[in-house]
Amino acid sequence: MGTPRRPFLVDVAGLLRRSGTAGVEVLEGPLEQLEVVDTRMPGEATVRVEAKIESLNDGVVVRGVVIAPWEGECRRCLRTVTGTLRSDVLEVFEAESKEGETLPLDGVMIDLAPVAREAILLELPLAPLCREDCAGLCPTCGVDRNEVSCDCAPPAADPRWSGLEGLTFDE
């Protein structure tokens, strides 16, 4: 049994020899399933990282994009929604990393998996819609109002909010 494959590990030894040199890396591989509320990146999904890596005096700068598929439920009609997210990344790796500011440079290796994971978690939609004009489900009979209309009366207004009916906002 071999060591587990780490597709987002990058050897930057060549770049560190000379400050100001740059290289491009395109990496693909799986990450564990990531989830925010009811939106998730499937566990078997392939994540793509396209990065330009430039050396500094005591580290490297990574600029690029993380691309990953996602799936979730429409917040109005509960249909399955899928999409692809793209998140720009900019990170600095240093041998003497500063907590919350830079990431650790492990000898001559950098690990872009935490960068990809964070970018995906920040970009996953919290409340996806199947389409902008989704009519949702009828709160009375439960029919999908995107497919059929129903004759249910609209729900009665909550009297606790009646004091706000005359409220207007100046433009």
MARVEXRO-480825 format. One line per field, with one value per atom (N, C-alpha, C, O): atom name; x, y, z. Coordinates in Angstrom, 1 decimal, always signed. Example, Ala and Ser with C-alpha at 12.3 -4.5 7.8 and 13.67 -1.06 7.14 Angstrom:
// MARVEXRO-480825
atom <- [N,CA,C,O,N,CA,C,O];
x <- [+13.2,+12.3,+13.2,+14.2,+12.8,+13.7,+12.9,+13.4];
y <- [-5.7,-4.5,-3.3,-3.3,-2.2,-1.1,+0.0,+1.1];
z <- [+7.8,+7.8,+7.8,+8.5,+7.1,+7.1,+7.9,+8.0];
END
This chain:
// MARVEXRO-480825
atom <- [N,CA,C,O,N,CA,C,O,N,CA,C,O,N,CA,C,O,N,CA,C,O,N,CA,C,O,N,CA,C,O,N,CA,C,O,N,CA,C,O,N,CA,C,O,N,CA,C,O,N,CA,C,O,N,CA,C,O,N,CA,C,O,N,CA,C,O,N,CA,C,O,N,CA,C,O,N,CA,C,O,N,CA,C,O,N,CA,C,O,N,CA,C,O,N,CA,C,O,N,CA,C,O,N,CA,C,O,N,CA,C,O,N,CA,C,O,N,CA,C,O,N,CA,C,O,N,CA,C,O,N,CA,C,O,N,CA,C,O,N,CA,C,O,N,CA,C,O,N,CA,C,O,N,CA,C,O,N,CA,C,O,N,CA,C,O,N,CA,C,O,N,CA,C,O,N,CA,C,O,N,CA,C,O,N,CA,C,O,N,CA,C,O,N,CA,C,O,N,CA,C,O,N,CA,C,O,N,CA,C,O,N,CA,C,O,N,CA,C,O,N,CA,C,O,N,CA,C,O,N,CA,C,O,N,CA,C,O,N,CA,C,O,N,CA,C,O,N,CA,C,O,N,CA,C,O,N,CA,C,O,N,CA,C,O,N,CA,C,O,N,CA,C,O,N,CA,C,O,N,CA,C,O,N,CA,C,O,N,CA,C,O,N,CA,C,O,N,CA,C,O,N,CA,C,O,N,CA,C,O,N,CA,C,O,N,CA,C,O,N,CA,C,O,N,CA,C,O,N,CA,C,O,N,CA,C,O,N,CA,C,O,N,CA,C,O,N,CA,C,O,N,CA,C,O,N,CA,C,O,N,CA,C,O,N,CA,C,O,N,CA,C,O,N,CA,C,O,N,CA,C,O,N,CA,C,O,N,CA,C,O,N,CA,C,O,N,CA,C,O,N,CA,C,O,N,CA,C,O,N,CA,C,O,N,CA,C,O,N,CA,C,O,N,CA,C,O,N,CA,C,O,N,CA,C,O,N,CA,C,O,N,CA,C,O,N,CA,C,O,N,CA,C,O,N,CA,C,O,N,CA,C,O,N,CA,C,O,N,CA,C,O,N,CA,C,O,N,CA,C,O,N,CA,C,O,N,CA,C,O,N,CA,C,O,N,CA,C,O,N,CA,C,O,N,CA,C,O,N,CA,C,O,N,CA,C,O,N,CA,C,O,N,CA,C,O,N,CA,C,O,N,CA,C,O,N,CA,C,O,N,CA,C,O,N,CA,C,O,N,CA,C,O,N,CA,C,O,N,CA,C,O,N,CA,C,O,N,CA,C,O,N,CA,C,O,N,CA,C,O,N,CA,C,O,N,CA,C,O,N,CA,C,O,N,CA,C,O,N,CA,C,O,N,CA,C,O,N,CA,C,O,N,CA,C,O,N,CA,C,O,N,CA,C,O,N,CA,C,O,N,CA,C,O,N,CA,C,O,N,CA,C,O,N,CA,C,O,N,CA,C,O,N,CA,C,O,N,CA,C,O,N,CA,C,O,N,CA,C,O,N,CA,C,O,N,CA,C,O,N,CA,C,O,N,CA,C,O,N,CA,C,O,N,CA,C,O,N,CA,C,O,N,CA,C,O,N,CA,C,O,N,CA,C,O,N,CA,C,O,N,CA,C,O,N,CA,C,O,N,CA,C,O,N,CA,C,O,N,CA,C,O,N,CA,C,O,N,CA,C,O,N,CA,C,O,N,CA,C,O,N,CA,C,O,N,CA,C,O];
x <- [+0.8,+0.0,+0.9,+1.7,+0.7,+1.6,+1.0,+0.0,+1.7,+1.3,+0.1,+0.1,-0.8,-1.9,-1.5,-0.5,-2.1,-1.8,-2.2,-3.3,-1.4,-1.7,-1.5,-0.5,-2.6,-2.6,-2.3,-2.0,-2.4,-2.3,-1.0,-0.8,+0.0,+1.3,+2.2,+2.3,+2.9,+3.7,+5.1,+5.4,+6.1,+7.5,+8.0,+7.9,+8.4,+8.8,+10.3,+10.7,+11.1,+12.5,+13.1,+14.0,+12.8,+13.3,+13.0,+13.9,+11.9,+11.5,+12.2,+12.6,+12.4,+13.1,+14.5,+15.1,+15.1,+16.6,+16.8,+17.9,+15.8,+16.0,+14.7,+13.7,+14.8,+13.7,+13.1,+13.9,+11.8,+11.2,+10.9,+10.2,+11.3,+10.9,+9.5,+9.0,+8.9,+7.5,+7.3,+8.0,+6.3,+5.8,+4.3,+3.7,+3.8,+2.3,+2.1,+2.7,+1.1,+0.7,-0.8,-1.6,-1.2,-2.6,-2.7,-2.2,-3.5,-3.6,-5.1,-5.9,-5.3,-6.6,-6.6,-5.7,-7.7,-7.8,-9.0,-9.7,-9.3,-10.4,-10.1,-8.9,-11.1,-11.0,-12.2,-13.1,-12.1,-13.2,-14.5,-14.4,-15.7,-16.9,-17.0,-16.8,-17.3,-17.4,-18.9,-19.5,-19.4,-20.8,-21.1,-20.4,-22.0,-22.4,-23.9,-24.5,-24.6,-26.1,-26.5,-26.2,-27.3,-27.7,-27.0,-27.5,-25.9,-25.2,-23.8,-23.2,-23.4,-22.2,-21.4,-22.0,-20.2,-19.3,-19.3,-18.9,-19.8,-19.8,-18.4,-17.4,-18.3,-17.1,-16.2,-15.0,-16.9,-16.2,-15.8,-15.2,-16.1,-15.8,-14.4,-13.6,-14.0,-12.6,-12.5,-13.3,-11.6,-11.3,-10.1,-9.2,-10.2,-9.1,-8.5,-9.3,-7.2,-6.5,-5.6,-4.7,-5.8,-4.9,-4.2,-4.8,-2.8,-2.1,-0.8,-0.1,-0.5,+0.8,+1.5,+1.0,+2.7,+3.4,+4.7,+5.5,+4.9,+6.1,+6.9,+6.3,+8.2,+9.1,+9.3,+9.4,+9.4,+9.8,+11.1,+11.7,+11.6,+12.9,+12.8,+13.7,+11.7,+11.6,+10.3,+9.7,+9.8,+8.6,+8.1,+8.8,+6.8,+6.2,+4.8,+4.1,+4.3,+3.0,+2.2,+2.8,+1.0,+0.2,-1.0,-1.8,-1.2,-2.4,-3.0,-2.3,-4.3,-5.0,-6.5,-7.1,-7.0,-8.4,-8.6,-7.9,-9.7,-10.1,-11.5,-12.4,-11.6,-12.9,-13.4,-12.6,-14.7,-15.2,-16.7,-17.4,-17.3,-18.7,-19.4,-18.8,-20.7,-21.5,-22.9,-23.3,-23.6,-25.0,-25.7,-25.1,-27.0,-27.8,-29.3,-29.7,-30.1,-31.6,-32.0,-31.5,-32.9,-33.5,-34.2,-34.9,-33.9,-34.5,-36.0,-36.7,-36.6,-38.0,-38.8,-39.9,-38.3,-39.1,-38.4,-39.0,-37.3,-36.5,-36.0,-35.6,-36.0,-35.4,-33.9,-33.3,-33.2,-31.8,-31.2,-31.6,-30.2,-29.6,-28.1,-27.5,-27.5,-26.0,-25.4,-26.0,-24.1,-23.4,-21.9,-21.4,-21.1,-19.7,-19.2,-19.6,-18.4,-18.0,-16.5,-15.8,-16.2,-14.9,-14.5,-15.3,-13.4,-13.0,-11.5,-10.7,-11.3,-9.9,-9.2,-9.8,-8.0,-7.2,-5.9,-5.3,-5.4,-4.2,-3.6,-4.2,-2.5,-2.0,-0.5,+0.2,+0.1,+1.6,+2.0,+1.4,+3.0,+3.6,+5.0,+5.8,+5.3,+6.6,+7.1,+6.3,+8.4,+9.0,+8.6,+8.3,+8.6,+8.2,+6.8,+6.6,+5.8,+4.4,+3.9,+4.2,+3.0,+2.4,+0.9,+0.2,+0.5,-0.9,-1.9,-1.9,-2.8,-3.8,-3.4,-4.3,-2.1,-1.7,-1.0,-1.4,-0.2,+0.5,+0.4,+0.1,+0.7,+0.6,+2.0,+3.0,+2.2,+3.5,+4.1,+3.5,+5.4,+6.2,+7.0,+7.9,+6.7,+7.3,+8.5,+8.4,+9.6,+10.9,+10.8,+10.9,+10.6,+10.5,+9.1,+8.9,+8.2,+6.8,+5.8,+5.8,+4.7,+3.5,+2.3,+2.3,+1.3,+0.1,-1.0,-1.4,-1.6,-2.6,-4.0,-5.0,-4.1,-5.4,-6.1,-7.3,-5.5,-6.2,-6.7,-7.7,-5.9,-6.3,-7.6,-8.5,-7.6,-8.7,-9.9,-11.1,-9.7,-10.8,-11.5,-12.7,-10.7,-11.2,-11.9,-13.0,-11.4,-12.0,-13.4,-14.3,-13.5,-14.7,-15.8,-16.9,-15.4,-16.3,-16.9,-18.0,-16.0,-16.5,-17.3,-18.1,-17.3,-18.0,-19.3,-20.1,-19.4,-20.6,-21.9,-21.9,-22.9,-24.1,-24.8,-25.1,-25.2,-26.0,-27.4,-28.0,-28.0,-29.4,-29.6,-30.1,-29.2,-29.3,-30.8,-31.7,-30.9,-32.2,-32.0,-31.0,-33.1,-33.0,-33.1,-32.5,-33.8,-33.8,-34.3,-35.0,-34.0,-34.3,-35.8,-36.2,-36.6,-38.1,-38.8,-40.0,-38.1,-38.7,-39.9,-39.8,-41.1,-42.3,-42.4,-43.2,-41.6,-41.6,-42.8,-43.6,-43.0,-44.1,-45.2,-45.0,-46.4,-47.6,-47.5,-47.4,-47.6,-47.5,-48.8,-48.7,-49.9,-51.1,-51.2,-51.4,-51.1,-51.3,-50.0,-50.0,-48.9,-47.6,-47.2,-46.2,-48.1,-47.9,-46.7,-46.5,-45.9,-44.8,-45.5,-46.0,-45.4,-46.0,-45.3,-45.7,-44.1,-43.4,-44.1,-44.0,-44.8,-45.4,-46.9,-47.4,-47.6,-49.0,-49.4,-48.7,-50.6,-51.0,-52.1,-52.8,-52.3,-53.4,-54.3,-54.0,-55.5,-56.5,-56.5,-57.5,-55.4,-55.4,-55.3,-54.7,-56.0,-56.0,-54.6,-54.0,-54.1,-52.8,-52.9,-54.0,-51.9,-51.9,-52.3,-52.0,-53.1,-53.5,-52.3,-51.4,-52.4,-51.3,-51.3,-52.3,-50.1,-49.9,-50.2,-49.5,-51.2,-51.5,-50.4,-50.5,-49.4,-48.4,-47.5,-46.8,-47.6,-46.9,-47.7,-47.2,-48.9,-49.8,-49.4,-49.7,-48.6,-48.1,-47.1,-46.9,-46.6,-45.6,-46.3,-45.6,-47.6,-48.2,-48.1,-47.9,-48.1,-48.0,-46.6,-46.4,-45.6,-44.2,-43.8,-44.0,-43.2,-42.6,-41.2,-40.8,-40.4,-39.0,-38.8,-39.3,-38.1,-37.8,-36.8,-35.7,-37.0,-36.0,-34.9,-34.0];
y <- [-1.2,+0.0,+1.2,+1.4,+2.1,+3.3,+4.5,+4.4,+5.6,+6.8,+7.4,+7.2,+8.0,+8.6,+9.7,+10.5,+9.8,+10.7,+12.1,+12.3,+13.1,+14.5,+15.4,+15.9,+15.5,+16.2,+17.7,+18.3,+18.3,+19.7,+20.1,+21.3,+19.2,+19.4,+19.9,+19.2,+21.0,+21.6,+21.7,+22.3,+21.3,+21.4,+22.8,+23.0,+23.7,+25.1,+25.3,+26.4,+24.2,+24.3,+25.2,+26.0,+24.9,+25.6,+27.1,+27.9,+27.5,+28.9,+29.6,+30.8,+28.9,+29.5,+29.8,+30.6,+29.2,+29.5,+30.9,+31.4,+31.5,+32.8,+33.6,+33.3,+34.7,+35.6,+36.2,+36.6,+36.3,+36.9,+35.9,+36.3,+34.7,+33.7,+33.2,+33.2,+32.8,+32.3,+31.1,+30.8,+30.4,+29.2,+29.0,+29.7,+28.2,+28.0,+26.5,+25.6,+26.3,+24.9,+24.8,+25.7,+23.7,+23.3,+22.0,+21.0,+21.9,+20.7,+20.3,+21.1,+19.0,+18.5,+17.3,+16.5,+17.2,+16.0,+16.2,+17.2,+15.2,+15.2,+15.9,+15.9,+16.4,+16.9,+16.2,+15.7,+16.1,+15.5,+16.4,+17.5,+15.8,+16.5,+17.7,+17.6,+18.9,+20.1,+20.5,+20.4,+21.1,+21.4,+22.7,+22.9,+23.5,+24.7,+24.7,+24.8,+24.7,+24.6,+23.4,+22.3,+23.6,+22.5,+22.5,+21.8,+23.2,+23.2,+22.5,+22.7,+21.6,+20.8,+20.6,+20.7,+20.3,+19.9,+18.4,+17.9,+17.6,+16.2,+15.6,+16.1,+14.6,+14.0,+13.4,+13.4,+12.9,+12.3,+13.4,+13.0,+14.6,+15.7,+16.0,+15.8,+16.4,+16.8,+18.3,+19.0,+18.8,+20.2,+20.6,+19.8,+21.7,+22.2,+23.5,+24.4,+23.5,+24.7,+25.2,+24.4,+26.4,+27.0,+28.1,+29.1,+28.0,+28.9,+29.4,+28.6,+30.7,+31.2,+31.4,+32.0,+30.8,+30.8,+31.6,+31.3,+32.6,+33.5,+33.5,+33.6,+33.5,+33.4,+34.8,+35.8,+34.9,+36.1,+35.8,+34.8,+36.8,+36.6,+35.4,+34.6,+35.3,+34.3,+33.5,+33.1,+33.3,+32.5,+32.6,+32.9,+32.3,+32.3,+32.9,+32.9,+33.6,+34.1,+33.2,+32.9,+32.8,+32.0,+32.9,+33.3,+33.1,+33.8,+32.8,+32.2,+32.7,+31.8,+31.7,+32.6,+30.5,+30.3,+28.8,+27.9,+28.6,+27.3,+27.1,+27.9,+25.9,+25.6,+24.3,+23.3,+24.3,+23.0,+23.0,+24.0,+21.8,+21.6,+21.7,+21.4,+22.1,+22.1,+21.6,+21.6,+21.2,+20.8,+21.2,+21.3,+21.4,+21.8,+21.7,+21.2,+22.3,+22.3,+23.8,+24.7,+24.0,+25.3,+25.7,+24.9,+26.9,+27.4,+27.6,+27.7,+27.7,+27.9,+26.6,+26.4,+25.8,+24.6,+23.3,+22.3,+23.3,+22.1,+21.2,+20.1,+21.7,+20.9,+20.9,+21.8,+19.8,+19.8,+20.8,+20.9,+21.5,+22.6,+22.2,+21.8,+22.4,+22.1,+23.3,+24.1,+23.4,+24.5,+24.3,+23.3,+25.3,+25.2,+26.6,+27.6,+26.5,+27.8,+28.0,+27.1,+29.3,+29.8,+30.8,+31.8,+30.6,+31.5,+31.9,+31.1,+33.2,+33.7,+33.5,+33.7,+33.2,+33.0,+33.8,+34.0,+34.3,+35.0,+34.7,+35.1,+33.9,+33.5,+33.6,+33.5,+33.9,+34.0,+32.8,+32.6,+32.1,+31.0,+31.4,+31.9,+31.3,+31.7,+30.6,+29.9,+30.5,+29.6,+29.9,+29.1,+31.2,+31.7,+32.3,+33.5,+31.5,+32.0,+32.8,+32.5,+33.7,+34.6,+34.1,+34.1,+33.7,+33.2,+34.2,+35.4,+33.7,+34.5,+35.3,+35.9,+35.4,+36.3,+35.5,+35.7,+34.5,+33.7,+32.3,+31.9,+31.4,+30.0,+29.4,+30.0,+28.2,+27.7,+27.1,+26.4,+27.4,+26.8,+25.7,+25.9,+24.4,+23.3,+22.9,+22.0,+23.4,+23.2,+23.8,+25.0,+22.9,+23.4,+23.0,+23.0,+22.7,+22.2,+23.2,+23.7,+23.4,+24.1,+23.2,+22.4,+23.3,+22.5,+23.4,+24.2,+23.3,+24.1,+23.6,+24.2,+22.4,+21.8,+22.7,+22.9,+23.2,+24.1,+25.4,+25.9,+25.9,+27.1,+26.8,+27.5,+25.6,+25.2,+25.0,+25.4,+24.3,+24.0,+25.3,+25.4,+26.3,+27.5,+28.3,+28.9,+28.3,+29.0,+28.5,+29.2,+27.1,+26.5,+26.8,+27.1,+26.6,+26.9,+28.3,+28.6,+29.3,+30.7,+31.0,+31.9,+30.2,+30.4,+29.6,+29.9,+28.5,+27.7,+28.6,+29.3,+28.6,+29.4,+28.9,+27.8,+29.9,+29.6,+29.2,+28.4,+29.9,+29.7,+29.7,+30.7,+28.6,+28.6,+28.6,+28.1,+29.1,+29.1,+28.3,+28.3,+27.5,+26.8,+27.8,+27.6,+28.9,+30.1,+31.3,+31.1,+32.4,+33.7,+33.9,+34.4,+33.4,+33.7,+32.4,+32.3,+31.6,+30.4,+30.8,+31.6,+30.2,+30.5,+29.7,+30.1,+28.7,+27.9,+27.0,+26.7,+26.5,+25.6,+26.4,+27.4,+26.0,+26.6,+26.2,+25.0,+27.2,+26.9,+26.2,+25.6,+26.2,+25.5,+24.1,+23.2,+23.9,+22.5,+21.8,+20.6,+22.6,+22.0,+21.8,+21.2,+22.2,+22.0,+22.9,+24.0,+22.4,+23.2,+24.3,+23.9,+25.5,+26.6,+26.9,+27.7,+26.3,+26.4,+25.6,+25.8,+24.5,+23.5,+23.7,+23.6,+24.0,+24.2,+25.3,+25.6,+25.9,+26.9,+26.3,+25.3,+26.8,+26.3,+27.4,+28.6,+27.0,+28.0,+28.3,+28.9,+28.0,+28.3,+29.8,+30.6,+30.2,+31.6,+31.9,+31.1,+33.1,+33.5,+33.4,+33.7,+33.1,+33.0,+34.4,+35.4,+34.3,+35.5,+36.2,+35.6,+37.6,+38.4,+38.2,+38.1,+38.2,+38.0,+39.4,+40.4,+39.5,+40.8,+41.4,+42.6,+40.7,+41.3,+42.2,+43.1,+42.1,+43.0,+44.2,+45.0,+44.3,+45.3,+46.7,+47.6,+46.9,+48.3,+48.8,+50.0,+47.9,+48.3,+48.6,+49.0,+48.4,+48.5,+49.9,+50.0,+50.9,+52.3,+52.8,+54.0,+52.0,+52.4,+52.6,+51.7,+53.8,+54.0,+54.5,+55.0,+54.3,+54.7,+55.9,+55.8,+56.9,+58.0,+57.6,+57.0,+57.9,+57.6,+58.6,+58.5];
z <- [+0.0,+0.0,+0.0,+0.9,-1.0,-1.1,-0.3,+0.3,-0.3,+0.3,-0.4,-1.7,+0.2,-0.5,-1.4,-1.2,-2.6,-3.6,-3.1,-2.6,-3.3,-2.9,-4.1,-4.4,-4.9,-6.2,-6.1,-7.2,-5.0,-4.9,-4.2,-3.8,-4.1,-3.6,-4.7,-5.7,-4.5,-5.6,-5.1,-4.0,-5.9,-5.6,-6.2,-7.4,-5.3,-5.8,-5.6,-5.6,-5.5,-5.3,-6.4,-6.2,-7.7,-8.8,-8.7,-9.1,-8.3,-8.2,-7.0,-7.2,-6.0,-4.8,-5.0,-4.3,-6.0,-6.3,-6.7,-6.5,-7.4,-7.9,-7.7,-8.3,-6.9,-6.6,-7.9,-8.8,-8.0,-9.2,-10.3,-11.3,-10.2,-11.3,-11.0,-9.9,-12.1,-12.0,-12.8,-13.7,-12.4,-13.1,-13.1,-12.2,-14.0,-14.0,-13.7,-14.2,-12.8,-12.5,-12.7,-12.3,-13.3,-13.5,-12.8,-13.3,-11.7,-10.9,-10.9,-10.8,-10.9,-10.8,-9.8,-9.8,-9.0,-8.1,-7.2,-7.3,-6.4,-5.5,-4.2,-3.8,-3.6,-2.2,-1.5,-2.1,-0.2,+0.5,+0.3,-0.1,+0.5,+0.2,+1.1,+2.4,+0.5,+1.3,+1.2,+0.2,+2.3,+2.4,+3.2,+4.2,+2.7,+3.4,+3.3,+2.2,+4.4,+4.5,+3.7,+4.0,+2.6,+1.7,+0.4,-0.5,+0.3,-1.0,-0.7,+0.3,-1.6,-1.4,-2.7,-3.8,-2.5,-3.6,-3.5,-2.5,-4.5,-4.4,-4.1,-4.6,-3.2,-2.8,-3.9,-3.8,-5.0,-6.1,-7.1,-8.2,-6.9,-7.9,-8.1,-7.1,-9.3,-9.5,-9.4,-10.0,-8.6,-8.4,-9.3,-9.4,-9.9,-10.8,-10.2,-9.8,-10.1,-9.6,-10.7,-11.1,-11.2,-12.2,-11.5,-11.1,-11.4,-10.5,-11.2,-11.8,-11.0,-11.4,-10.0,-9.1,-9.9,-8.7,-9.0,-9.9,-8.2,-8.3,-7.1,-6.0,-7.2,-6.0,-5.5,-6.2,-4.2,-3.4,-2.8,-2.9,-2.0,-1.3,-0.3,-0.2,+0.4,+1.4,+1.3,+2.3,+0.1,-0.1,-1.5,-2.5,-1.7,-3.0,-2.9,-1.9,-4.0,-4.1,-5.1,-6.2,-4.8,-5.7,-6.1,-5.2,-7.4,-7.9,-8.9,-9.7,-8.8,-9.7,-9.5,-8.9,-9.9,-9.8,-9.4,-9.8,-8.6,-8.3,-8.9,-8.9,-9.6,-10.3,-9.8,-9.7,-9.4,-8.9,-9.1,-9.2,-9.3,-9.4,-8.1,-7.0,-8.1,-6.8,-7.1,-8.3,-6.1,-6.2,-5.0,-3.9,-5.1,-3.9,-4.3,-5.3,-3.4,-3.6,-3.8,-3.1,-4.8,-5.0,-3.7,-3.1,-3.3,-2.0,-2.1,-1.1,-3.3,-3.5,-3.8,-3.3,-4.7,-5.2,-4.8,-5.1,-4.2,-3.8,-4.9,-4.6,-6.1,-7.2,-7.0,-6.4,-7.6,-7.5,-8.5,-9.6,-8.0,-8.8,-8.8,-7.8,-10.0,-10.1,-10.8,-11.4,-10.6,-11.2,-11.0,-10.5,-11.6,-11.4,-10.8,-11.3,-9.8,-9.2,-9.6,-9.9,-9.7,-10.0,-8.9,-8.7,-8.3,-7.2,-7.4,-7.6,-7.4,-7.5,-6.2,-5.1,-6.3,-5.1,-5.2,-6.2,-4.0,-3.9,-2.5,-1.5,-2.5,-1.2,-1.2,-2.3,+0.0,+0.1,+1.0,+2.1,+0.6,+1.4,+1.8,+1.0,+3.1,+3.7,+4.6,+5.2,+4.7,+5.7,+7.1,+7.9,+7.4,+8.7,+8.5,+8.5,+8.4,+8.1,+9.3,+10.5,+9.0,+10.0,+10.1,+9.1,+11.3,+11.5,+11.0,+11.3,+10.1,+9.5,+8.4,+7.7,+8.1,+7.0,+5.8,+4.7,+6.2,+5.2,+5.5,+6.7,+4.5,+4.7,+4.8,+4.3,+5.4,+5.6,+4.4,+3.6,+4.1,+3.1,+3.7,+4.6,+3.4,+4.0,+3.2,+2.3,+3.5,+2.8,+1.4,+1.2,+0.4,-1.0,-1.5,-2.7,-0.6,-1.1,-0.6,+0.6,-1.4,-0.9,-1.2,-2.2,-0.3,-0.5,-0.8,+0.0,-2.0,-2.5,-2.1,-2.4,-1.5,-1.1,-0.1,-0.3,+1.0,+1.9,+1.2,+1.5,+0.2,-0.5,-1.3,-1.3,-2.0,-2.8,-1.9,-2.2,-0.8,+0.1,+0.6,+0.6,+1.1,+1.6,+0.5,+0.7,-0.7,-1.9,-2.2,-2.4,-2.2,-2.5,-1.4,-1.7,-0.1,+1.0,+1.0,+1.3,+0.6,+0.5,-0.7,-0.6,-1.7,-3.0,-3.1,-4.0,-2.3,-2.4,-2.2,-1.1,-3.0,-2.8,-1.6,-1.4,-0.7,+0.5,+0.2,+0.9,-0.8,-1.1,-2.6,-3.2,-3.3,-4.8,-5.3,-4.6,-6.5,-7.2,-8.5,-9.1,-8.9,-10.1,-11.3,-12.3,-11.1,-12.0,-11.2,-10.2,-11.7,-11.0,-10.7,-9.7,-11.7,-11.6,-11.0,-11.3,-10.3,-9.7,-8.8,-7.9,-9.1,-8.4,-7.1,-6.2,-6.9,-5.7,-5.5,-6.5,-4.3,-4.0,-3.3,-2.6,-3.6,-2.9,-1.4,-1.1,-0.5,+0.9,+1.4,+2.5,+0.6,+1.1,+0.6,+1.4,-0.7,-1.3,-1.7,-1.9,-1.7,-2.0,-3.5,-3.8,-4.4,-5.8,-6.3,-5.8,-7.2,-7.8,-8.7,-9.8,-8.4,-9.1,-10.4,-11.2,-10.6,-11.9,-13.0,-14.2,-12.6,-13.5,-13.7,-14.8,-12.6,-12.6,-11.7,-10.7,-11.9,-11.0,-10.2,-10.6,-9.0,-8.1,-7.7,-8.0,-7.2,-6.8,-5.4,-4.8,-4.7,-3.2,-3.0,-3.7,-1.9,-1.6,-1.0,-0.3,-1.2,-0.6,+0.9,+1.5,+1.6,+3.1,+3.7,+3.2,+4.8,+5.4,+6.0,+6.5,+6.0,+6.6,+8.1,+8.7,+8.6,+10.0,+10.7,+10.3,+11.6,+12.2,+13.0,+13.2,+13.4,+14.1,+13.3,+13.8,+12.0,+11.1,+10.6,+9.8,+11.0,+10.5,+10.7,+9.9,+11.8,+12.1,+11.0,+10.9,+10.2,+9.2,+7.8,+6.9,+7.7,+6.4,+5.8,+4.6,+6.6,+6.1,+5.9,+5.5,+6.3,+6.2,+4.8,+3.9,+4.5,+3.2,+3.4,+4.4,+2.3,+2.4,+1.4,+0.3,+1.8,+0.9,+0.0,+0.3,-1.3,-2.3,-2.4,-3.2];
END
